[in-house]
Amino acid sequence: MFNKIRLWKNQNNNSSTLREHIEEVKKLPVPEHVAIIMDGNGRWAKKRALPRIAGHHEGMKVVRKITKLANALGIKTLTLYAFSTENWKRPKNEVDYLMKLPEEFLGTFLPELIDENVKVEMMGYKDQLPVHTLHAIEKAMEDTKDNDGLVLNFALNYGSRSEIIDATKKVLNDYKSGILKESELNEEVFSSYLMTSDHKDPDLLIRTSGEIRLSNFMLWQLAYTEFWFTDVLWPDFREKHLIEAIEAYQNRQRRFGGI
Ligand code: V07
């Protein structure tokens, strides 16, 4: 409770208070893998009579802030849902703008990410991405491949049902060619065919903007994950909100451990 009171009083972006908070949160187990559905960018813009793309741009700046905090907290993997396979249905100008955001983000922040030992990764269908988008991301992945701090994993052109079907097709192929026997297939082996094979399942899922659904995001991987929903729109999401989500996670873990 004391934690929370100090947190809410910290409206003036006092960095020493944030630093104290980070130390406080780190005394209890921090989730190793946090996944976020960054929703509410369009709504944020609409409320201000701005074009939707203004909301996306503001949301991009929040990605930087939250990445920094996740790294400081010792979170190992941060998976961010940046673009779904459904998002191609949006107006062309919005899609074109979204496909420029990875370049803009990396153009501004890649030196910082390298400096802070962050490793950039991407999961999703690369073939449909414009080459300029893919090149920027692949360069960032190459430039950060030896970093062993936070893994910043962007879900881009990602859809979970397609991922599961593709994994199933690969399983069938390996079965046909004799690499995999029916008796060998179990949950762990199946997981290794998914796009997330390098990562453990998320410990905590956050969705902003008041929507209480998964929208085809990591359906297999979220089977045992703790969920935290907030009405805060992604462009308004701040360090204190991530800390609040992690404290809620830690309280649940503590209660669960007590039984
Ligand atoms: C996007 C900003 C965040 C709110 C959600 C939608 C808009 C960062 C990236 C990104 C992706 C890959 C990468 C580096 C940065 C991004 C898209 C949208 C498509 F390697 N933010 N952001 N990509 N938004």
Residues whose N, C-alpha, C, O or C-beta is under 5 A from the ligand:
A	BS01	V07	M38 H56 G59 M60 V63 Y81 A82 F83 L98 L101 P102 F105 I137 F154
